[in-house]
Amino acid sequence: MILSKISKDGVIASQLLDNQYIWGYKHLYSAAWHAIKAYIDNRMISRSLSVELLLYTSGYRQINKAIELIGIKASTKEVIGIVIGTNELESSEATDLLIETLDINLYNELLENLASKHNNVVRLLIEEGFKASEYNYLEIESAILQRIALLVLSK
């Protein structure tokens, strides 16, 4: 497995995600923050921080549903990677190794290219009961962050 190749001292979690359902940096930051908080407080939904990242980012408690939504599939064209480490050096080295292993080019604007993922995220929110077809980008971001918060509250 690709992620196991980057495991080293200081790296406590890593995850690869389909960019088409990631609504920018705040989405990832909120999911990572809540996953780390659950890890520290010993109240994780899953048994690993990497899986916890997947669950919080997707907004679903069920691993299969989270993988189905934001996991890497044969059709995935844009991948977002998250590496959480105990220190910056180890995290940076693990990130470099991940980039080398996947033989990818970094495209920093990938997360912020919201227009390319708008339809996918709006469809997801509508399925969840939001009136997202009427939302602007900030309202979509707010709805995504609400889904993450609701996951925290549903424990």
PEFENUR-V321175 format. One record per backbone hydrogen bond with DSSP energy under -0.5 kcal/mol. NH is the residue of the N-H (numbers start at 1). CO is the residue of the C=O. If there is no record, write none. Layout:
nh=<NH | NH>
co=<CO | CO>
This chain:
nh=<5 | 5 | 6 | 6 | 7 | 11 | 12 | 12 | 13 | 15 | 17 | 18 | 19 | 19 | 21 | 22 | 23 | 24 | 27 | 28 | 29 | 30 | 31 | 32 | 33 | 34 | 35 | 36 | 37 | 38 | 39 | 40 | 41 | 42 | 43 | 52 | 53 | 54 | 55 | 56 | 57 | 58 | 59 | 60 | 66 | 67 | 68 | 69 | 70 | 71 | 71 | 76 | 80 | 82 | 84 | 85 | 86 | 91 | 92 | 93 | 94 | 95 | 96 | 97 | 98 | 99 | 100 | 101 | 102 | 103 | 104 | 110 | 113 | 113 | 114 | 116 | 117 | 118 | 121 | 122 | 123 | 124 | 125 | 126 | 127 | 128 | 129 | 130 | 132 | 134 | 135 | 140 | 141 | 142 | 143 | 144 | 145 | 146 | 147 | 148 | 149 | 150 | 151 | 152 | 153 | 154 | 155>
co=<1 | 2 | 2 | 3 | 4 | 8 | 10 | 84 | 84 | 82 | 80 | 70 | 17 | 78 | 18 | 19 | 21 | 22 | 23 | 24 | 25 | 26 | 27 | 28 | 29 | 30 | 31 | 32 | 33 | 34 | 35 | 36 | 37 | 39 | 38 | 48 | 49 | 50 | 51 | 52 | 53 | 54 | 55 | 55 | 62 | 63 | 64 | 65 | 66 | 66 | 67 | 73 | 17 | 15 | 13 | 83 | 10 | 87 | 88 | 89 | 90 | 91 | 92 | 93 | 94 | 95 | 96 | 97 | 98 | 99 | 99 | 107 | 109 | 110 | 112 | 113 | 114 | 114 | 117 | 118 | 119 | 120 | 121 | 122 | 123 | 124 | 126 | 125 | 130 | 131 | 132 | 136 | 137 | 138 | 139 | 140 | 141 | 142 | 143 | 144 | 145 | 146 | 147 | 148 | 149 | 150 | 152>
